[in-house]
Structures are given as structure tokens and as C-alpha cells.
Amino acid sequence: MDVDQVDVDKIAETIARALVTRTVLPPYEELCGLYKALLEHIQTLMPLAEKRIDRLNRGTVAWYSKRSRLNTIPHEVAQGLGSGLRSADWHVRSLGYTCQFLLNNSGLVQEHDR
């Protein structure tokens, strides 16, 4: 994926929608759409974040912490939404935090802000 083709604003907007504090749970279909968008963003961001994290000094607390978090993402993604509305909402929120982590570690935010 070419870094110039990544729409940082679209990713940030999706993350904001996933992390918004809800007083009422949204329809399951809305969560499904958000889930799908988050998975696409995670797929785009994962290799970029992985490359930057692997450039850190191995064995440092920063590298270990970020690498450990990165290693859990495929398992989190494989879980699916779950069968209930509450579990779907929780999983979308969790993926929103995952996507935020990947965006923050991808190097795109720094490029975007220039």
C-alpha cells in the first residue's frame, strides 16, 4: 500500500465513530458497517506500524510493549463481532482502540500533519 493513498482523515473519522460514548446502542447493521471499515483500516495500517515498530531497539520496553500489542491484533480481529448487540458494540470499540494504536504507530499522522 502506497502511504500517499492512505486517507488518514477517513481512518480518524472511523475511529471517532467507534469510540464515541453511546447512551443507546446503535442498530446491529450500523455496528457491522463500522466493524468492516475498521478491519479494512487495520489491514492497511498493520504493515506500516509493524515496519516502524520493528525499527525500534529490540529488547527495550517500548519495543516489547508495542510488539506485544501488535502480536495480539490478529487474534482480536479473528474473534468477529459476537452474537449480541452489546458484544458487537464492545468489539467495535476495542477495534477502534486497536486502529488508533496502529495509526499512532504507522508514521502517517506525522506525515499528515506536515
N, CA, C and O atoms as a DFTB+ gen file, in Angstrom:
456 C
 N C O
     1  1       0.850      -1.186       0.000
     2  2       0.000       0.000       0.000
     3  2       0.886       1.236       0.000
     4  3       1.791       1.364       0.825
     5  1       0.622       2.132      -0.921
     6  2       1.357       3.382      -1.007
     7  2       0.864       4.309       0.097
     8  3      -0.335       4.554       0.227
     9  1       1.792       4.817       0.883
    10  2       1.455       5.667       2.028
    11  2       0.637       6.886       1.586
    12  3      -0.229       7.352       2.325
    13  1       0.910       7.401       0.386
    14  2       0.185       8.576      -0.100
    15  2      -1.289       8.279      -0.387
    16  3      -2.105       9.198      -0.457
    17  1      -1.626       7.013      -0.553
    18  2      -3.000       6.633      -0.856
    19  2      -3.835       6.384       0.397
    20  3      -5.037       6.135       0.296
    21  1      -3.230       6.446       1.547
    22  2      -3.947       6.196       2.800
    23  2      -4.661       7.477       3.220
    24  3      -4.034       8.526       3.368
    25  1      -5.966       7.386       3.410
    26  2      -6.787       8.530       3.804
    27  2      -6.837       8.609       5.337
    28  3      -7.701       8.007       5.974
    29  1      -5.906       9.352       5.906
    30  2      -5.789       9.471       7.361
    31  2      -7.055      10.077       7.963
    32  3      -7.492       9.654       9.033
    33  1      -7.642      11.055       7.293
    34  2      -8.860      11.681       7.818
    35  2     -10.011      10.683       7.891
    36  3     -10.781      10.688       8.852
    37  1     -10.127       9.832       6.883
    38  2     -11.184       8.819       6.869
    39  2     -10.975       7.808       8.001
    40  3     -11.926       7.398       8.666
    41  1      -9.719       7.415       8.205
    42  2      -9.405       6.481       9.291
    43  2      -9.726       7.119      10.638
    44  3     -10.337       6.483      11.497
    45  1      -9.320       8.365      10.825
    46  2      -9.570       9.072      12.081
    47  2     -11.072       9.220      12.340
    48  3     -11.522       9.113      13.481
    49  1     -11.835       9.464      11.286
    50  2     -13.286       9.608      11.423
    51  2     -13.913       8.270      11.831
    52  3     -14.818       8.238      12.665
    53  1     -13.440       7.186      11.255
    54  2     -13.943       5.857      11.607
    55  2     -13.617       5.535      13.065
    56  3     -14.454       5.003      13.794
    57  1     -12.399       5.862      13.480
    58  2     -12.002       5.633      14.877
    59  2     -12.901       6.433      15.813
    60  3     -13.365       5.914      16.829
    61  1     -13.143       7.680      15.476
    62  2     -14.002       8.528      16.321
    63  2     -15.405       7.937      16.433
    64  3     -15.995       7.951      17.513
    65  1     -15.945       7.420      15.333
    66  2     -17.271       6.797      15.355
    67  2     -17.274       5.542      16.225
    68  3     -18.262       5.253      16.900
    69  1     -16.169       4.798      16.207
    70  2     -16.076       3.571      17.008
    71  2     -15.951       3.877      18.496
    72  3     -16.446       3.121      19.332
    73  1     -15.300       4.971      18.824
    74  2     -15.003       5.279      20.230
    75  2     -15.977       6.254      20.877
    76  3     -15.836       6.579      22.056
    77  1     -16.959       6.721      20.121
    78  2     -17.916       7.678      20.674
    79  2     -18.645       7.042      21.864
    80  3     -18.971       5.855      21.848
    81  1     -18.890       7.849      22.881
    82  2     -19.632       7.376      24.042
    83  2     -21.110       7.329      23.667
    84  3     -21.715       8.340      23.312
    85  1     -21.667       6.132      23.758
    86  2     -23.065       5.940      23.372
    87  2     -23.941       5.811      24.616
    88  3     -23.581       5.134      25.579
    89  1     -25.085       6.465      24.577
    90  2     -26.060       6.282      25.647
    91  2     -27.061       5.197      25.252
    92  3     -27.684       4.569      26.108
    93  1     -27.204       4.989      23.943
    94  2     -28.086       3.951      23.413
    95  2     -27.279       3.161      22.386
    96  3     -26.567       3.747      21.570
    97  1     -27.385       1.860      22.425
    98  2     -26.665       1.030      21.457
    99  2     -27.248       1.233      20.062
   100  3     -28.467       1.270      19.891
   101  1     -26.371       1.365      19.065
   102  2     -26.844       1.555      17.686
   103  2     -27.372       0.240      17.112
   104  3     -27.158      -0.820      17.701
   105  1     -28.057       0.298      15.968
   106  2     -28.523      -0.940      15.336
   107  2     -27.339      -1.842      14.979
   108  3     -26.243      -1.365      14.684
   109  1     -27.580      -3.139      15.010
   110  2     -26.539      -4.121      14.708
   111  2     -25.936      -3.881      13.324
   112  3     -24.729      -4.046      13.146
   113  1     -26.746      -3.498      12.350
   114  2     -26.268      -3.253      10.981
   115  2     -25.243      -2.120      10.959
   116  3     -24.263      -2.176      10.217
   117  1     -25.475      -1.098      11.772
   118  2     -24.530       0.027      11.845
   119  2     -23.187      -0.449      12.415
   120  3     -22.122      -0.067      11.929
   121  1     -23.257      -1.279      13.439
   122  2     -22.029      -1.829      14.025
   123  2     -21.305      -2.724      13.024
   124  3     -20.075      -2.736      12.983
   125  1     -22.057      -3.473      12.217
   126  2     -21.442      -4.326      11.190
   127  2     -20.678      -3.486      10.174
   128  3     -19.572      -3.851       9.775
   129  1     -21.256      -2.368       9.752
   130  2     -20.584      -1.477       8.809
   131  2     -19.322      -0.872       9.402
   132  3     -18.294      -0.780       8.733
   133  1     -19.406      -0.467      10.645
   134  2     -18.259       0.104      11.341
   135  2     -17.173      -0.952      11.527
   136  3     -15.986      -0.673      11.357
   137  1     -17.584      -2.147      11.872
   138  2     -16.662      -3.276      12.032
   139  2     -15.896      -3.527      10.730
   140  3     -14.674      -3.677      10.742
   141  1     -16.607      -3.570       9.628
   142  2     -15.990      -3.816       8.322
   143  2     -14.982      -2.711       7.981
   144  3     -13.880      -2.995       7.511
   145  1     -15.361      -1.462       8.216
   146  2     -14.466      -0.334       7.941
   147  2     -13.203      -0.415       8.807
   148  3     -12.097      -0.177       8.321
   149  1     -13.371      -0.751      10.082
   150  2     -12.220      -0.866      10.988
   151  2     -11.276      -1.977      10.534
   152  3     -10.057      -1.811      10.566
   153  1     -11.842      -3.117      10.107
   154  2     -10.999      -4.218       9.629
   155  2     -10.179      -3.801       8.412
   156  3      -9.005      -4.153       8.299
   157  1     -10.795      -3.056       7.508
   158  2     -10.074      -2.577       6.323
   159  2      -8.938      -1.637       6.723
   160  3      -7.830      -1.730       6.194
   161  1      -9.219      -0.738       7.655
   162  2      -8.179       0.195       8.112
   163  2      -7.058      -0.554       8.830
   164  3      -5.882      -0.237       8.647
   165  1      -7.412      -1.533       9.636
   166  2      -6.402      -2.319      10.348
   167  2      -5.513      -3.051       9.353
   168  3      -4.295      -3.105       9.519
   169  1      -6.122      -3.608       8.329
   170  2      -5.359      -4.313       7.297
   171  2      -4.386      -3.365       6.591
   172  3      -3.268      -3.759       6.257
   173  1      -4.799      -2.139       6.368
   174  2      -3.942      -1.136       5.731
   175  2      -2.816      -0.688       6.654
   176  3      -1.669      -0.555       6.226
   177  1      -3.147      -0.458       7.921
   178  2      -2.189       0.126       8.870
   179  2      -1.204      -0.874       9.457
   180  3      -0.089      -0.505       9.826
   181  1      -1.606      -2.129       9.545
   182  2      -0.788      -3.152      10.214
   183  2       0.645      -3.212       9.668
   184  3       1.589      -3.125      10.453
   185  1       0.841      -3.355       8.353
   186  2       2.222      -3.447       7.864
   187  2       3.033      -2.163       8.093
   188  3       4.245      -2.221       8.305
   189  1       2.369      -1.022       8.049
   190  2       3.069       0.249       8.271
   191  2       3.536       0.359       9.724
   192  3       4.674       0.745       9.991
   193  1       2.655       0.019      10.650
   194  2       3.008       0.072      12.079
   195  2       4.064      -0.979      12.398
   196  3       4.995      -0.721      13.161
   197  1       3.916      -2.159      11.814
   198  2       4.871      -3.234      12.056
   199  2       6.286      -2.814      11.629
   200  3       7.262      -3.078      12.332
   201  1       6.375      -2.173      10.493
   202  2       7.669      -1.735       9.974
   203  2       8.318      -0.716      10.921
   204  3       9.510      -0.802      11.214
   205  1       7.522       0.243      11.392
   206  2       8.070       1.270      12.294
   207  2       8.433       0.696      13.661
   208  3       9.465       1.048      14.232
   209  1       7.589      -0.181      14.180
   210  2       7.854      -0.776      15.494
   211  2       9.100      -1.654      15.427
   212  3       9.905      -1.658      16.358
   213  1       9.262      -2.387      14.348
   214  2      10.427      -3.256      14.223
   215  2      11.737      -2.481      14.052
   216  3      12.818      -3.057      14.168
   217  1      11.642      -1.189      13.781
   218  2      12.851      -0.361      13.706
   219  2      13.307       0.134      15.077
   220  3      14.411       0.659      15.219
   221  1      12.453      -0.036      16.079
   222  2      12.845       0.349      17.441
   223  2      13.925      -0.605      17.945
   224  3      14.090      -1.701      17.411
   225  1      14.648      -0.188      18.962
   226  2      15.664      -1.055      19.568
   227  2      14.989      -2.253      20.218
   228  3      14.202      -2.110      21.154
   229  1      15.311      -3.436      19.705
   230  2      14.741      -4.658      20.268
   231  2      15.235      -4.835      21.702
   232  3      16.385      -4.537      22.026
   233  1      14.358      -5.313      22.527
   234  2      14.719      -5.533      23.920
   235  2      14.383      -4.365      24.814
   236  3      14.424      -4.490      26.038
   237  1      14.046      -3.212      24.216
   238  2      13.651      -2.070      25.044
   239  2      12.192      -2.250      25.465
   240  3      11.437      -3.006      24.853
   241  1      11.827      -1.548      26.506
   242  2      10.452      -1.614      26.991
   243  2       9.487      -1.119      25.906
   244  3       8.424      -1.706      25.708
   245  1       9.853      -0.054      25.212
   246  2       8.988       0.495      24.155
   247  2       8.761      -0.533      23.050
   248  3       7.627      -0.749      22.624
   249  1       9.838      -1.164      22.587
   250  2       9.705      -2.166      21.528
   251  2       8.857      -3.335      22.009
   252  3       7.928      -3.753      21.317
   253  1       9.166      -3.860      23.180
   254  2       8.461      -5.028      23.689
   255  2       6.970      -4.739      23.872
   256  3       6.127      -5.555      23.501
   257  1       6.654      -3.599      24.433
   258  2       5.270      -3.217      24.680
   259  2       4.487      -3.111      23.369
   260  3       3.391      -3.656      23.240
   261  1       5.064      -2.409      22.413
   262  2       4.385      -2.215      21.130
   263  2       4.320      -3.515      20.325
   264  3       3.308      -3.805      19.688
   265  1       5.390      -4.285      20.355
   266  2       5.417      -5.546      19.610
   267  2       4.399      -6.534      20.197
   268  3       3.729      -7.256      19.458
   269  1       4.290      -6.558      21.525
   270  2       3.316      -7.432      22.180
   271  2       1.899      -7.042      21.778
   272  3       1.072      -7.901      21.473
   273  1       1.630      -5.761      21.782
   274  2       0.297      -5.266      21.374
   275  2       0.022      -5.646      19.925
   276  3      -1.079      -6.086      19.596
   277  1       1.006      -5.479      19.067
   278  2       0.875      -5.824      17.652
   279  2       0.574      -7.309      17.470
   280  3      -0.220      -7.686      16.608
   281  1       1.207      -8.144      18.281
   282  2       1.022      -9.594      18.170
   283  2      -0.388     -10.043      18.555
   284  3      -0.825     -11.112      18.127
   285  1      -1.105      -9.255      19.348
   286  2      -2.457      -9.645      19.762
   287  2      -3.514      -9.292      18.716
   288  3      -4.619      -9.832      18.750
   289  1      -3.193      -8.409      17.807
   290  2      -4.189      -7.893      16.862
   291  2      -4.800      -8.982      15.976
   292  3      -6.021      -8.996      15.826
   293  1      -4.027      -9.893      15.382
   294  2      -4.670     -10.933      14.556
   295  2      -5.692     -11.768      15.335
   296  3      -6.710     -12.181      14.780
   297  1      -5.424     -12.011      16.605
   298  2      -6.361     -12.769      17.433
   299  2      -7.630     -11.962      17.698
   300  3      -8.737     -12.500      17.675
   301  1      -7.456     -10.677      17.949
   302  2      -8.602      -9.805      18.193
   303  2      -9.484      -9.714      16.947
   304  3     -10.710      -9.779      17.040
   305  1      -8.860      -9.566      15.799
   306  2      -9.591      -9.445      14.538
   307  2     -10.350     -10.739      14.224
   308  3     -11.455     -10.698      13.681
   309  1      -9.761     -11.872      14.562
   310  2     -10.364     -13.173      14.247
   311  2     -11.601     -13.482      15.089
   312  3     -12.346     -14.404      14.757
   313  1     -11.836     -12.744      16.155
   314  2     -12.955     -13.022      17.057
   315  2     -14.320     -12.749      16.444
   316  3     -15.307     -13.375      16.834
   317  1     -14.391     -11.838      15.505
   318  2     -15.696     -11.480      14.952
   319  2     -16.461     -10.569      15.889
   320  3     -15.955     -10.165      16.936
   321  1     -17.687     -10.251      15.500
   322  2     -18.487      -9.305      16.272
   323  2     -19.182      -9.914      17.477
   324  3     -19.500      -9.205      18.432
   325  1     -19.417     -11.198      17.445
   326  2     -20.192     -11.804      18.512
   327  2     -21.664     -11.823      18.135
   328  3     -22.058     -11.257      17.115
   329  1     -22.462     -12.465      18.946
   330  2     -23.862     -12.673      18.577
   331  2     -24.811     -11.590      19.083
   332  3     -25.893     -11.401      18.526
   333  1     -24.418     -10.891      20.120
   334  2     -25.318      -9.905      20.707
   335  2     -24.919      -8.474      20.384
   336  3     -23.799      -8.196      19.958
   337  1     -25.871      -7.580      20.600
   338  2     -25.642      -6.162      20.326
   339  2     -24.573      -5.582      21.253
   340  3     -23.716      -4.816      20.811
   341  1     -24.622      -5.944      22.532
   342  2     -23.649      -5.411      23.492
   343  2     -22.240      -5.908      23.159
   344  3     -21.291      -5.126      23.214
   345  1     -22.083      -7.178      22.818
   346  2     -20.753      -7.702      22.479
   347  2     -20.246      -7.073      21.190
   348  3     -19.052      -6.805      21.059
   349  1     -21.144      -6.836      20.238
   350  2     -20.746      -6.187      18.987
   351  2     -20.260      -4.763      19.257
   352  3     -19.249      -4.330      18.703
   353  1     -20.981      -4.042      20.108
   354  2     -20.586      -2.682      20.461
   355  2     -19.221      -2.685      21.157
   356  3     -18.360      -1.857      20.858
   357  1     -19.037      -3.620      22.082
   358  2     -17.763      -3.714      22.800
   359  2     -16.629      -4.029      21.832
   360  3     -15.550      -3.444      21.929
   361  1     -16.864      -4.948      20.901
   362  2     -15.802      -5.348      19.979
   363  2     -15.456      -4.214      19.005
   364  3     -14.286      -4.018      18.678
   365  1     -16.451      -3.479      18.547
   366  2     -16.197      -2.327      17.674
   367  2     -15.356      -1.295      18.425
   368  3     -14.422      -0.726      17.861
   369  1     -15.683      -1.057      19.683
   370  2     -14.902      -0.099      20.498
   371  2     -13.457      -0.589      20.648
   372  3     -12.516       0.193      20.519
   373  1     -13.292      -1.869      20.917
   374  2     -11.961      -2.452      21.050
   375  2     -11.157      -2.308      19.760
   376  3      -9.980      -1.951      19.791
   377  1     -11.801      -2.588      18.626
   378  2     -11.122      -2.423      17.330
   379  2     -10.808      -0.956      17.046
   380  3      -9.823      -0.646      16.376
   381  1     -11.640      -0.062      17.554
   382  2     -11.358       1.374      17.412
   383  2     -10.059       1.738      18.119
   384  3      -9.242       2.486      17.580
   385  1      -9.866       1.208      19.332
   386  2      -8.615       1.457      20.061
   387  2      -7.424       0.814      19.344
   388  3      -6.332       1.380      19.305
   389  1      -7.646      -0.363      18.783
   390  2      -6.591      -1.045      18.030
   391  2      -6.200      -0.226      16.808
   392  3      -5.017      -0.048      16.519
   393  1      -7.189       0.264      16.105
   394  2      -6.938       1.079      14.913
   395  2      -6.195       2.367      15.301
   396  3      -5.301       2.812      14.581
   397  1      -6.565       2.954      16.429
   398  2      -5.885       4.169      16.920
   399  2      -4.418       3.857      17.217
   400  3      -3.533       4.629      16.848
   401  1      -4.162       2.741      17.874
   402  2      -2.789       2.311      18.157
   403  2      -1.996       2.175      16.857
   404  3      -0.872       2.667      16.756
   405  1      -2.580       1.512      15.871
   406  2      -1.882       1.314      14.593
   407  2      -1.642       2.638      13.880
   408  3      -0.563       2.864      13.331
   409  1      -2.640       3.509      13.886
   410  2      -2.476       4.819      13.242
   411  2      -1.368       5.611      13.930
   412  3      -0.531       6.219      13.264
   413  1      -1.362       5.604      15.261
   414  2      -0.340       6.339      16.015
   415  2       1.066       5.797      15.767
   416  3       2.042       6.538      15.878
   417  1       1.176       4.517      15.435
   418  2       2.482       3.890      15.239
   419  2       2.838       3.664      13.775
   420  3       3.853       3.039      13.468
   421  1       2.001       4.171      12.869
   422  2       2.225       3.958      11.439
   423  2       3.144       5.005      10.816
   424  3       3.729       4.770       9.759
   425  1       3.270       6.157      11.469
   426  2       4.029       7.254      10.895
   427  2       3.180       8.155      10.012
   428  3       3.659       9.187       9.541
   429  1       1.938       7.782       9.782
   430  2       1.065       8.559       8.898
   431  2       0.607       9.866       9.526
   432  3       0.444      10.869       8.830
   433  1       0.400       9.859      10.831
   434  2      -0.098      11.064      11.496
   435  2       0.939      12.179      11.379
   436  3       0.589      13.331      11.124
   437  1       2.213      11.838      11.566
   438  2       3.277      12.832      11.462
   439  2       3.357      13.360      10.032
   440  3       3.531      14.561       9.824
   441  1       3.232      12.471       9.045
   442  2       3.264      12.872       7.632
   443  2       2.063      13.757       7.307
   444  3       2.190      14.755       6.598
   445  1       0.914      13.387       7.825
   446  2      -0.326      14.084       7.543
   447  2      -0.321      15.504       8.104
   448  3      -0.879      16.417       7.495
   449  1       0.310      15.690       9.267
   450  2       0.324      16.981       9.938
   451  2       1.336      17.961       9.362
   452  3       1.351      19.130       9.749
   453  1       2.168      17.510       8.457
   454  2       3.173      18.419       7.870
   455  2       2.557      19.403       6.920
   456  3       3.264      20.232       6.346
